[in-house]
Amino acid sequence: MTTPQAGGGRAGQPLLEITGLAVRFGPVRAVDGVSLRLAGGPFGLGLVGESGSGKSTIGRAVLRLVDVAGGQIRFEGKDVAALRGPALKDYRRAAQIVFQDPDNSLDPRMRVGASVSEPLVAHRVVARRLAAGRARELLAEVGLDPAFADRYPHQLSGGQRQRVAIARALSVQPRLLVLDEPTSAIDVRAQARILALIARLRAERNLAYLLITHNLGIVTELCEQTAVLYLGRVVESGPTSELLNTPAHPYTQALRSAVPEIDIAARRARLVLPGEPPDAASPPPGCVFHPRCPLAVDRCRSEVPALRAVRPTRLVACHRAEEVLAGATAGAERSSE
């Protein structure tokens, strides 16, 4: 029987398919056997989890920014690791990244217009003589005054710099975006504008994206599918609304309980997990979550749970997933906040 993969949900060949991905940094297992599928746009797959769960490393592996120790990444059916020459350049154009901090992608010595027009020329999207004009059009598309093309990055606010980074990424007309915590480094008002911008552009540009975040509220707004990661592994995945409304893994329960509810009647008791994630260089035996899991039993301490289908569109790596779905609640320390 074929089980659904995280991020699936549409018939036909996925735009991006990750199978058994492994990434190592020395002894550290940053990503440990992750499989994901991302449909063509407009479509969003959210990757959520605590810091150190492997979210950003997966995004960088997709863009070939880190070395892969195992597994395979395929884009439109082609092995990304095997791409060379013109095929690799085509992929660099088709798949772009927006970093958490726009200063990672904007050269402080270059004017904004030059930063946006640089990839236009490099990928021959437009003739060099037309690049400056197109850069101004792109700035307008992301809600900035085209006159900002003459400014340097330090003359813009954090939210404005992030819009420039998005304009730069969109300049080459990508089909896939990796959005790595695109709002965490900016203030709340700017965050709302960036999220509205992403929602608008995904429809207008027919974009597919991996949205890497620790904020479940963001994936609720922007992602059809969500995968929850813990210590480099997917512990749960499925349609975003279903996953957040009825978590099937104790770790997802704890993440979900941290999301504020406006409706008092819908508020849930906060579940505070004890301790910190274990050392990724020496993960615990059995389920890697068991040292922090209030529902752990002897089987959890000795047997690695398989990522399995518990519903037609839900995958969970938990021996007690059915009990969790039936109403078992992780009895972690309750927060009074």
C-alpha positions, 0 to 999 in steps of 0.5 A: 500500500502506498502511503501519502507523503507530507505535502501531497494532496494533488494528483499527478507528478509533484513539483518538488519531491524529497525522499529520505533526505539526510544532512549531516554536519559532522556527527550532527544529524540535522535532517534524518530521513525526511520525505516531502512532496510539494504540488505545483502552485499556487500551493504552500507547504509549511515546515514547523518545529522548534529551533534546531528541528531541521527546517532551514536545513531542508530548505537549503538542501533543496537549493543545493546550499548544503551538502546532502548525505543521503536521499534524493531531491527531485524537481519536476521529476529531475534529480537536483543533485545530478544537474550540471551546466545549463540545467543547473542554471535553469534550476537556480532560476526556477527555485529561489530563497527568501532568507530570514534576514534580508541582509543575507541577500542584499549587498550593502554596497549596492543600490536597491535597484542594482540588487534587484536587476542583477539576477535579471541580467545574470539569467537573461530575463531581460536585456541589460538596457531594460533591467533598471526599468524592470527592477522598478516595476518589481519594487512597485509589485511588492508595494514599494515606491519605485524611487527606492531603487536609488537607495541603499539597503541601510536607508530602508526599514527591515520590512522594506528590505524584506520586500526588496529581497522578495522582489529580487527572488521574484525577478527571475520568475521562479516556480518554487520559493523557499521562504525561510522565516520571512517575517521573524526579523521584522516588527509586527506591522511589517509582518502583516504586510509581508504575509499579505504580500505573499498571499497576493503574489502566490495567486498572481504568480502561481507560486509554490513555496516551502514556508519555514516557520515556528509560527503556526498562525502563519501556516494557517493563513498561507499553507494548504499542507503542514509538516511538523519536524522534531530533531530532523524528522517529520513527526506529523503531516497533513492538511493544515486545518485538520492537523492543527484542529486535531493533532495526532502527535503529542509534540504537535499538541504542545505546539498547537497549545501555544497559539493564542486564541481570540475566542475565549471558549476555544482557548486550550490549556497551555502544554509546556514540554519539559526540558530541551530537545536532545543532542542531535549528535546522539539522539535517544533510542526509540522515539526521539521525542520520548524523553519529553513526552508525557504519553511515552511508554516502554515501547516508545523508549525502544522502538522507532515509530514509523511515519504511517497513515492514521487517516487518508491524508495524515501521517504520524510517527507515534505509537499512540497516535490513535489514542491521541486522536481519540482524545488523549492529551499530553499531560505536560506541565500546565501553564497558567498564562 
